[in-house]
Amino acid sequence: MKQKVIAILALFLVVFAGSSRAQRYSPVALPSMFSDHMVLQQRSSVALWGWADAGNMVRVVPGWATSDTLSARVDCIGRWRVTVPTAEAGGPYSLEVMCGRDRIVLCDVMLGEVWLCSGQSNMEWTPDNGLTDAKREIAAADCPAVRFFQVPKRGSRTLQDDCGGQWEACTPDVMRRHSAVAYFFARHLSDSLGVPVGILESAWGGTPAEVWMPETWVRETPGCRYSQPHKADPWWPVEAGLAYNRMIHPLLRYGFAGAVWYQGESNRDNPANYAALMQALIASWRREAGRDFPFYMVQIAPYRYGATDNGPALIREAQDQVARSVPGVGLAVVSDCVEDLTTIHPINKRPVGRRLALLALGKHYKRLKGVFESPFLLRSEVKDDKVVLTFSSVQNGLVCRGKEIAGLQIAGADGRFVEATGRINTRNQLVVSSREVKSPLWVRYCFSDDAVGNLFNREGLPVAPFRTDDL
């Protein structure tokens, strides 16, 4: 009897161990980005990949085309990949992945527009941390057509195929825990296009641009080799590539329409290299993704840094240069979205997200006619004792919100800048002068740490800060 009991217990342990092993080590597995509630890029060919035992055949059946079964053989290191054609926006659908007897069914899958949102703390900033009119905004955030996939803040010194995280449909409780800028961007896009919008949210406060791009690209970018911060910090990565390897690289193979970027404050001590860094970052992401997707940046906002080298103004200038020189790049100016110049985290995030959405709707989706960008300086002409400035995006008018135009300075050949006055002429040009400078050469507008301008186009978008002495 004793031997029989022992045999039964042994059999039970074998079955239990086998069951546990089967549950823990599934023959087919997917990265975390492919899960219930996900959004896939509509009218596209998106990559779907994962892991299984080498030599097996993996089959994929998309719910929007159930008659189309896609298949791939697992390679010798256990990886497989298929390309899945997607239909027009819609859902919810299921997506089935099979390997032998193993089967994964993803539910509540939507087809729509997917965007990658990345950067440092102003991109990461959530309504729980502070938001203008937070109570009303959170209550109004019941919008399941907007979905978030938030990447955990974890770095890596080697390239990763997965990043962790999960998809969530937007509810008031979900919205308050995610990027406010990304939410308002996605909400405006979804409402304007009438389609689901998925956000790949990958941001980490305090991080310099170097950590968000491959380390080799930093080393090989002229002038950038020594721009990396050398002091380690326990709260965020400072080594080149550390965030890219885990928080960006796995996402670049996931099909998305474009990227939104809000970063720059942590590079203000090395502004001379920032334009080259951003050009390299954009190029590296596009090369890994295999396409030149649109990339829209937020210009850093005014803040009392107390800088002695005008670094923040130079970062804004570098962002302007990148937007002008790299195809498919746009820049949202947010100099007026600041309620308190003593905080580096402005809480007025709705217009930030909206202006990014305007760039996407106008440039990428071609849905907007007329003006949807801030005015940027086009040219400067000296006429007698005045300087005449011409801008883009002012065909409907250039206006000053105040008695006098703020933030203007003018200088002659001696390079000494003094306060100046400005007026708007009938051609929507800005005419700048000063009694102290009889033969002016150069003009600056809001070219400092914390200057807040009051010059706008008729559409309510602020004129971007500029200087002409470096043109």
C-alpha positions in Angstrom: 0.0 0.0 0.0 2.9 2.3 0.9 4.6 1.7 -2.4 1.4 2.4 -4.3 0.9 5.7 -2.5 4.5 6.7 -3.3 4.0 5.7 -7.0 0.9 7.9 -7.2 2.6 10.8 -5.5 5.6 10.5 -7.9 3.2 10.4 -10.9 1.4 13.5 -9.6 4.7 15.3 -9.2 5.8 14.4 -12.8 2.4 15.6 -14.2 2.5 18.8 -12.1 6.1 19.6 -13.1 5.3 19.0 -16.7 2.2 21.3 -16.5 4.2 24.0 -14.7 6.9 23.8 -17.3 4.4 24.0 -20.2 2.8 27.1 -18.7 6.1 28.8 -17.9 7.9 27.9 -21.1 5.4 28.2 -23.9 6.6 26.9 -27.3 5.6 30.2 -29.0 6.1 33.7 -27.5 5.5 37.3 -28.5 7.2 40.6 -27.5 5.2 42.7 -25.1 4.1 45.1 -27.8 1.9 42.4 -29.3 -0.9 42.0 -26.8 -4.6 42.5 -26.2 -5.8 46.1 -26.9 -2.9 46.9 -29.2 -3.2 49.2 -32.2 -1.5 48.3 -35.5 -0.8 50.8 -38.3 -3.6 50.8 -40.8 -3.2 50.2 -44.5 0.4 49.0 -44.1 2.6 45.9 -43.8 3.5 45.5 -40.2 6.1 43.2 -38.8 5.1 40.6 -36.3 7.8 38.5 -34.6 8.6 36.3 -31.7 10.2 33.1 -30.5 9.6 29.4 -30.6 11.5 26.1 -30.9 13.9 26.1 -33.9 12.5 24.4 -37.0 8.9 24.8 -36.1 6.4 26.5 -38.4 4.5 29.5 -37.0 1.1 30.5 -38.5 -0.6 33.8 -38.1 -4.3 34.5 -38.8 -5.3 38.2 -38.7 -9.0 38.8 -37.8 -9.5 41.4 -40.6 -8.5 38.8 -43.2 -9.3 35.4 -41.8 -8.8 33.6 -45.1 -5.1 34.8 -45.2 -2.9 32.6 -43.1 0.7 33.8 -42.9 3.5 31.5 -42.0 7.2 31.5 -41.1 9.8 28.9 -40.1 11.6 29.4 -36.8 15.3 29.9 -37.3 18.2 28.2 -35.6 18.2 30.6 -32.7 14.5 30.4 -32.1 13.3 33.6 -33.8 10.5 34.0 -36.4 9.0 37.0 -38.2 6.1 37.5 -40.6 4.8 40.6 -42.4 1.2 41.2 -41.9 -0.9 43.4 -44.3 -3.4 45.6 -42.5 -6.7 46.9 -43.7 -8.3 50.3 -43.2 -8.9 51.6 -39.6 -11.3 49.6 -37.6 -11.9 46.9 -35.1 -11.9 45.3 -32.6 -10.3 42.3 -34.2 -8.5 39.2 -33.0 -5.1 38.0 -34.1 -4.2 34.4 -33.8 -0.6 33.0 -33.6 -0.2 29.2 -33.7 2.8 26.9 -33.5 2.1 23.2 -33.3 -0.5 22.7 -30.6 0.3 26.0 -29.0 -2.0 28.9 -29.7 -2.1 32.6 -28.7 -5.1 34.7 -29.4 -4.8 38.5 -29.1 -8.1 40.2 -28.5 -9.5 43.8 -28.9 -6.9 44.6 -31.6 -7.5 47.9 -33.4 -6.2 49.2 -36.8 -5.5 52.9 -36.9 -2.6 55.3 -36.6 0.4 54.6 -34.4 2.9 57.1 -33.2 6.1 56.8 -31.1 6.4 59.5 -28.4 9.8 59.9 -26.7 12.0 62.3 -24.9 12.6 63.4 -21.3 10.5 64.7 -18.4 8.2 67.1 -20.3 7.2 64.2 -22.6 6.9 61.8 -19.6 4.9 64.4 -17.5 1.5 63.0 -16.4 -1.7 64.7 -15.3 -1.1 63.3 -11.8 2.1 65.5 -11.7 0.2 68.6 -12.6 -2.0 69.7 -15.5 -3.9 72.9 -16.4 -7.6 72.3 -15.6 -6.7 68.7 -14.6 -10.1 67.7 -13.1 -12.0 68.5 -16.3 -9.4 67.1 -18.6 -9.2 63.8 -16.7 -12.9 63.4 -16.5 -13.2 63.9 -20.3 -10.6 61.3 -21.1 -13.0 58.3 -21.6 -11.9 57.6 -25.1 -11.1 53.9 -25.9 -10.1 54.8 -29.4 -6.8 56.1 -27.9 -4.5 53.4 -26.6 -1.2 53.6 -24.8 1.8 51.3 -24.7 4.2 52.5 -22.0 7.8 51.3 -22.0 9.2 50.8 -18.5 12.3 52.9 -17.7 15.1 50.4 -18.0 18.3 50.8 -19.8 20.6 48.2 -21.4 24.1 48.0 -22.7 23.1 45.6 -25.4 20.4 45.6 -28.0 17.1 44.1 -26.9 14.2 42.5 -28.9 11.6 43.2 -26.2 11.1 46.2 -23.8 8.3 45.1 -21.5 5.1 47.1 -21.0 1.4 46.6 -21.9 -1.3 48.2 -24.0 -4.2 50.1 -22.3 -7.3 51.7 -23.7 -7.7 55.2 -22.5 -10.0 55.9 -19.5 -9.8 58.7 -17.0 -7.7 56.5 -14.7 -5.4 55.4 -17.5 -5.0 58.9 -18.9 -3.9 60.4 -15.6 -0.9 57.9 -15.5 0.4 58.5 -19.0 2.1 61.3 -20.9 -0.1 64.4 -21.1 1.5 65.6 -24.3 1.1 62.2 -25.9 -2.6 62.1 -24.8 -3.5 65.5 -26.2 -1.6 64.7 -29.4 -3.4 61.3 -29.8 -6.8 62.7 -28.8 -6.6 65.5 -31.4 -5.4 63.1 -34.1 -8.1 60.6 -33.3 -10.9 63.2 -33.2 -9.6 64.8 -36.5 -9.1 61.6 -38.5 -11.9 59.5 -37.0 -9.6 56.5 -36.4 -8.1 54.8 -33.4 -4.6 56.1 -32.4 -2.0 54.1 -30.6 0.9 55.7 -28.7 4.2 53.9 -28.1 5.3 55.9 -25.0 9.0 55.8 -24.3 10.3 58.7 -22.2 12.6 59.2 -19.2 13.1 62.4 -17.3 16.5 64.0 -17.1 18.0 62.1 -20.0 20.3 63.7 -22.6 19.9 62.9 -26.3 22.9 60.7 -26.4 21.3 57.9 -24.4 18.4 57.7 -27.0 20.6 56.8 -30.0 23.0 54.0 -30.8 26.4 54.5 -29.1 28.3 54.0 -32.4 26.4 56.9 -33.9 27.4 59.2 -31.1 31.0 58.3 -31.4 30.9 58.7 -35.2 29.1 62.0 -35.3 31.6 64.8 -35.8 32.0 67.1 -32.8 29.8 64.9 -30.6 32.3 62.4 -29.2 33.1 64.5 -26.1 29.6 65.9 -25.6 28.4 63.0 -23.5 27.9 63.6 -19.8 30.7 61.8 -17.8 29.0 61.9 -14.4 26.9 58.8 -13.6 23.6 59.3 -12.0 21.6 56.7 -10.1 18.2 58.0 -11.3 18.6 58.1 -15.1 21.1 56.9 -17.7 23.8 59.2 -19.1 25.8 56.7 -21.2 25.3 56.8 -24.9 22.8 54.2 -26.2 21.6 53.0 -22.8 17.9 54.0 -23.3 18.0 53.3 -27.1 19.0 49.7 -26.7 16.0 48.7 -24.7 13.4 51.5 -25.0 13.7 52.4 -28.7 15.3 49.6 -30.7 12.5 47.1 -30.1 9.9 49.7 -31.1 11.5 50.7 -34.4 10.4 47.4 -36.0 6.8 47.9 -34.8 4.9 49.6 -37.6 4.1 53.2 -36.8 3.3 56.4 -38.7 5.9 58.8 -37.2 7.6 60.0 -34.0 7.1 62.9 -31.6 10.1 64.1 -29.5 10.2 66.5 -26.5 13.8 66.8 -25.2 16.7 69.2 -25.0 16.8 70.6 -21.5 19.5 68.1 -20.4 21.7 69.0 -23.3 21.8 72.8 -22.6 25.4 72.6 -21.3 26.6 71.4 -24.7 24.4 73.3 -27.2 27.0 73.5 -29.9 26.6 69.8 -30.6 22.9 69.4 -30.3 21.9 69.9 -33.9 24.4 67.3 -35.1 23.2 64.9 -32.3 19.6 65.3 -33.3 20.4 64.9 -37.0 22.2 61.6 -36.1 19.4 60.4 -33.8 16.8 60.9 -36.5 18.9 59.2 -39.1 19.7 56.3 -36.8 16.1 55.7 -36.0 15.0 55.9 -39.6 17.7 53.6 -40.8 16.8 50.9 -38.2 13.1 51.3 -39.1 13.9 51.1 -42.8 12.0 54.2 -43.8 12.0 58.0 -43.5 9.1 58.5 -41.1 8.0 62.0 -40.0 9.7 63.3 -36.9 8.1 66.3 -35.0 9.9 68.0 -32.1 8.8 70.4 -29.4 11.0 73.4 -28.9 12.0 73.7 -25.2 10.0 76.2 -23.2 11.2 79.3 -21.4 12.6 78.7 -17.9 14.8 80.6 -15.5 17.9 78.4 -15.9 20.3 81.1 -14.8 22.6 80.0 -17.7 25.8 82.0 -18.3 26.4 80.8 -21.8 22.8 81.3 -23.2 22.7 77.5 -23.6 18.9 77.1 -23.6 18.5 79.7 -26.4 21.2 77.9 -28.4 19.3 74.6 -27.9 16.2 76.2 -29.3 18.2 77.5 -32.2 19.6 74.0 -32.9 16.1 72.6 -32.9 15.1 75.2 -35.4 18.2 74.3 -37.6 17.3 70.6 -37.5 13.7 71.3 -38.5 14.9 73.4 -41.5 17.6 71.1 -42.7 16.3 67.5 -42.2 13.4 66.4 -44.5 10.2 65.3 -42.8 11.0 67.1 -39.5 8.7 69.7 -37.9 9.0 71.9 -34.8 6.2 73.0 -32.4 6.9 76.3 -30.7 5.5 76.4 -27.1 7.0 79.6 -25.7 3.6 80.9 -24.7 2.5 77.7 -22.9 4.2 78.7 -19.7 2.4 79.8 -16.6 5.4 79.8 -14.2 8.9 80.6 -15.4 10.3 79.0 -12.2 9.3 75.5 -13.2 11.0 73.5 -15.9 7.7 71.5 -16.3 5.0 73.7 -17.7 1.6 72.2 -16.9 -0.2 73.7 -19.9 0.2 70.6 -22.1 -3.0 70.7 -24.2 -1.7 73.2 -26.7 1.6 71.4 -26.9 -0.1 68.2 -28.0 -2.4 70.1 -30.3 0.4 71.8 -32.1 2.2 68.5 -32.6 -1.1 67.1 -34.0 -1.4 70.1 -36.3 2.0 69.4 -37.7 1.0 65.7 -38.3 -2.3 66.6 -39.8 -0.8 69.3 -42.1 2.5 67.8 -43.1 1.9 64.0 -43.0 -1.8 63.5 -43.5 -2.3 66.5 -45.8 -5.7 67.2 -44.0 -5.1 70.9 -43.3 -5.3 73.8 -45.7 -3.7 77.2 -44.8 -1.5 77.9 -41.8 -0.8 75.2 -39.2 2.8 76.1 -38.1 4.4 78.8 -36.1 6.1 81.7 -38.0 9.8 81.2 -38.5 12.3 83.8 -39.7 12.9 83.6 -43.4 15.2 86.7 -44.1 16.5 89.9 -42.6 17.2 93.1 -44.5 18.8 96.3 -43.3 17.0 99.4 -44.6 18.6 102.7 -43.4 18.3 102.7 -39.6 15.9 99.8 -39.4 15.9 96.0 -39.9 13.0 94.4 -41.7 12.2 90.8 -40.9 10.2 88.4 -43.1 8.5 85.3 -41.7 6.8 82.1 -42.8 3.2 81.3 -42.0 2.0 84.9 -41.6 -0.1 85.2 -44.8 -3.2 85.8 -42.8 -1.6 88.3 -40.5 1.0 88.9 -37.8 -0.2 90.3 -34.5 1.2 91.6 -31.2 -0.7 90.6 -28.0 0.2 93.6 -26.0 1.0 97.3 -26.3 4.6 96.7 -27.4 6.4 93.7 -28.9 8.4 92.1 -26.2 11.9 90.4 -26.3 13.4 92.5 -29.1 17.1 93.5 -29.2 19.2 95.2 -31.9 22.9 95.7 -32.5 25.3 97.4 -34.9 28.8 96.5 -35.9 30.1 96.6 -32.3 27.8 93.7 -31.4 26.3 95.4 -28.4 22.7 94.5 -28.2 20.2 97.0 -26.7 16.4 96.9 -26.3 14.5 97.7 -29.5 11.1 98.5 -30.6 9.1 96.9 -33.4 6.1 97.5 -35.6 4.2 95.3 -38.1 4.0 96.8 -41.5 1.3 96.2 -44.2 3.2 93.2 -45.6 3.2 91.4 -42.2 6.9 92.1 -41.8 8.5 93.1 -38.5 10.3 96.4 -38.6 12.8 96.8 -35.8 14.8 99.9 -34.7 16.3 101.7 -31.7 17.4 105.4 -31.2 20.7 104.0 -29.7 21.7 102.2 -32.9 21.9 104.4 -36.0 23.4 101.7 -38.3 21.9 98.4 -37.2 23.0 95.0 -38.5 21.4 92.3 -36.2 18.2 91.6 -34.4 17.3 89.1 -31.7 13.9 88.0 -30.5 13.4 86.2 -27.2 16.9 84.8 -27.5 17.5 84.1 -23.8 16.7 81.5 -21.1 13.2 82.7 -20.2 11.9 85.4 -22.6 8.2 85.0 -23.4 7.3 86.7 -26.6 3.9 88.2 -27.6 4.2 88.0 -31.4 1.8 85.6 -33.1 0.2 84.8 -36.4 -3.6 85.1 -36.8 -3.9 81.4 -36.1 -2.6 82.0 -32.6 0.8 80.3 -33.1 3.8 82.1 -31.6 6.7 83.4 -33.6 9.8 81.2 -33.0 12.7 82.8 -31.1 15.6 83.8 -33.4 18.8 85.8 -33.9 20.1 87.2 -37.2 23.7 87.6 -36.1 24.4 84.0 -36.9 22.7 83.8 -40.3 
